[in-house]
Amino acid sequence: MFSFFKKKPPQPEPAPVPQEPAPAESPQGAPVPTPTAAPVVTETPPAAPEPSVPAADTGDAEIVAVETPAAQKQSWMTRLKAGLSKTSSNLTTLFVGARIDDALYEELESALLMADAGVDATQFLLDGLKRKVKNEKLTDAAQVKTALRTLLIEMLTPLQKPLVLGRHKPLIMMIAGVNGAGKTTTIGKLAKHLQAHHQSVLLAAGDTFRAAAREQLTVWGQRNNVTVIAQESGDPAAVAFDAVHSAQARGTDVVMVDTAGRLPTQLHLMEELKKIKRVIGKASDGAPHEVLLVIDGNTGQNALAQVKAFDEALGLTGLVVTKLDGTAKGGVLAAIARTRPVPVYFIGVGEQIEDLQPFDASAFVDAILG
Ligand SMILES: Nc1nc2c(ncn2[C@@H]2O[C@H](COP(=O)(O)OP(=O)(O)OP(=O)(O)O)[C@@H](O)[C@H]2O)c(=O)[nH]1
């Protein structure tokens, strides 16, 4: 049974020492007049008090926050299977009534390449499978499929890692990705999941580039009892800095810093991301504690290039792979596992909150092998 988050008791953090002037903040949510050139910050408070962490959560041992009920897990498997059906269709059919011969291996090779597993992972799996067939003297296709399942789980398990809560207060997460990857949607879904796990959440609307993105997040925050720190224009690093200080003052559990979408080839924008990260570190020593890249599963091998580029720029701690529903390219996780094994914290198979779940290698492989 998998859980959504893991939880650890918070470590005492040094008192924050402001090193840069934080932008002005309005106590009532109204924009504050500031000197020319200084950014205007709006703070959207939650409509109701945020849930506090229960006293029982501060024990010594690492605990699993919430066990997923069997019925819920079942419905997730159903959604995962449906979501990954395009990736799985080629892989599942080729074993039906097949003989173990070169034609089967060739078909498997094409299916893996078409699923965007990439040349390296595909070759690795084929070599491993041929070895297993020989050593274990496998004689029918169903056994070969089981052997492939084992190999795939072995390959993907290193990517499986829970997001551990409560290591820092606030736990500061920075979220990056290319345009339209699903960053803002993912932040919204994660905030809801975090609230369900008794975590108070504050969001920094660091997408100062697109006014609509800021407004979208602000309206969403008002509806969902989540404080959003936003600026009408200016520097996303200043928004992040201000958000961290607000969260420290309020005793908020988790801060998520949204950032504008950008391509790794837009070097000045990649520099801007590095600056946001540096400034978060100035606001809180050692932060951000998580640097997440949101990737669109539809982009297949291009997603791999994004992982490499963002990892080199920021030092990623985790991935969120969205839109695995409706794509035939779910094999990209195998490519990531072989070439840049950054942990996959969550995968998304739809637009609903419950469509974003922790990555579980066995469940994923079961879904793609049918
Ligand atoms: N089908 C599907 N759609 C998704 C998923 N995750 C996000 N989306 C949709 O993808 C679209 C883009 O999502 P956003 O969250 O706005 O993406 P973004 O990365 O914040 O975009 P920018 O701010 O432009 O960089 C929205 O229509 C989302 O509803 C998913 O797992 N499956």
The ligand as a Gaussian input file, in Angstrom:
#p B3LYP/6-31G(d) Opt

LIG

0 1
 N       -4.919000      15.609000     -19.429000
 C       -4.162000      16.216000     -18.506000
 N       -4.075000      17.545000     -18.503000
 C       -3.304000      18.144000     -17.572000
 C       -2.571000      17.395000     -16.614000
 N       -1.871000      18.273000     -15.836000
 C       -2.163000      19.509000     -16.315000
 N       -3.022000      19.450000     -17.364000
 C       -3.555000      20.551000     -18.185000
 O       -2.481000      21.172000     -18.876000
 C       -2.789000      22.543000     -19.138000
 C       -1.597000      23.423000     -18.755000
 O       -1.434000      23.380000     -17.356000
 P       -0.853000      24.595000     -16.505000
 O       -0.846000      24.137000     -15.097000
 O       -1.507000      25.883000     -16.839000
 O        0.622000      24.627000     -17.066000
 P        1.824000      25.609000     -16.675000
 O        3.051000      24.780000     -16.754000
 O        1.559000      26.281000     -15.381000
 O        1.750000      26.640000     -17.860000
 P        2.509000      28.066000     -18.055000
 O        2.103000      28.918000     -16.896000
 O        2.008000      28.557000     -19.366000
 O        3.952000      27.770000     -18.101000
 C       -4.056000      22.827000     -18.346000
 O       -5.148000      22.815000     -19.249000
 C       -4.159000      21.671000     -17.378000
 O       -5.480000      21.378000     -16.997000
 C       -2.666000      15.946000     -16.645000
 O       -2.060000      15.182000     -15.867000
 N       -3.480000      15.426000     -17.627000

